Amino acid sequence: MLPFIAGIALGAVAVVAVNNRKEIKEKVIVGATKVKETAIDVKQNVATKVETLKSKKAKVVEAEVSSDK
């Protein structure tokens, strides 16, 4: 009995998906675009923070070298 009910439910989901495929496709494209934009922003933020940390470390190293002389 359970496989029969699961089959009906799966069939109903498939019919709804086929009938709304254009809407689903548009939503997937919009979602993928948002994810791509967010990934680009995160990448830029990480690169900025890495550069900031590198410059701070360079300043510390320069200070240590100057104090050793």
FENRA-V855416 format. One record per residue. RES is the residue in three letters. SS is DSSP state (A for helix, B for strand, O for the rest). OMEGA is omega in whole degrees, 0 to 359 (NA if undefined). BURIAL is 1 if it has 24 or more other C-alpha atoms within 12 Angstrom, else 0. Layout:
# FENRA-V855416
res->RES ss->SS omega->OMEGA burial->BURIAL
res->RES ss->SS omega->OMEGA burial->BURIAL
This chain:
# FENRA-V855416
res->MET ss->O omega->181 burial->0
res->LEU ss->A omega->178 burial->0
res->PRO ss->A omega->178 burial->0
res->PHE ss->A omega->179 burial->0
res->ILE ss->A omega->179 burial->0
res->ALA ss->A omega->179 burial->0
res->GLY ss->A omega->178 burial->0
res->ILE ss->A omega->180 burial->0
res->ALA ss->A omega->180 burial->0
res->LEU ss->A omega->177 burial->0
res->GLY ss->A omega->179 burial->0
res->ALA ss->A omega->178 burial->0
res->VAL ss->A omega->179 burial->0
res->ALA ss->A omega->179 burial->0
res->VAL ss->A omega->179 burial->0
res->VAL ss->A omega->180 burial->0
res->ALA ss->A omega->180 burial->0
res->VAL ss->A omega->181 burial->0
res->ASN ss->A omega->183 burial->0
res->ASN ss->O omega->186 burial->0
res->ARG ss->A omega->179 burial->0
res->LYS ss->A omega->178 burial->0
res->GLU ss->A omega->180 burial->0
res->ILE ss->A omega->180 burial->0
res->LYS ss->A omega->179 burial->0
res->GLU ss->A omega->180 burial->0
res->LYS ss->A omega->178 burial->0
res->VAL ss->A omega->180 burial->0
res->ILE ss->A omega->179 burial->0
res->VAL ss->A omega->179 burial->0
res->GLY ss->A omega->180 burial->0
res->ALA ss->A omega->178 burial->0
res->THR ss->A omega->178 burial->0
res->LYS ss->A omega->179 burial->0
res->VAL ss->A omega->180 burial->0
res->LYS ss->A omega->179 burial->0
res->GLU ss->A omega->178 burial->0
res->THR ss->A omega->179 burial->0
res->ALA ss->A omega->178 burial->0
res->ILE ss->A omega->178 burial->0
res->ASP ss->A omega->180 burial->0
res->VAL ss->A omega->180 burial->0
res->LYS ss->A omega->180 burial->0
res->GLN ss->A omega->179 burial->0
res->ASN ss->A omega->179 burial->0
res->VAL ss->A omega->179 burial->0
res->ALA ss->A omega->178 burial->0
res->THR ss->A omega->180 burial->0
res->LYS ss->A omega->178 burial->0
res->VAL ss->A omega->179 burial->0
res->GLU ss->A omega->178 burial->0
res->THR ss->A omega->179 burial->0
res->LEU ss->A omega->178 burial->0
res->LYS ss->A omega->181 burial->0
res->SER ss->A omega->177 burial->0
res->LYS ss->A omega->180 burial->0
res->LYS ss->A omega->179 burial->0
res->ALA ss->A omega->178 burial->0
res->LYS ss->A omega->179 burial->0
res->VAL ss->A omega->180 burial->0
res->VAL ss->A omega->178 burial->0
res->GLU ss->A omega->179 burial->0
res->ALA ss->A omega->179 burial->0
res->GLU ss->A omega->179 burial->0
res->VAL ss->A omega->180 burial->0
res->SER ss->A omega->181 burial->0
res->SER ss->A omega->179 burial->0
res->ASP ss->A omega->184 burial->0
res->LYS ss->O omega->NA burial->0
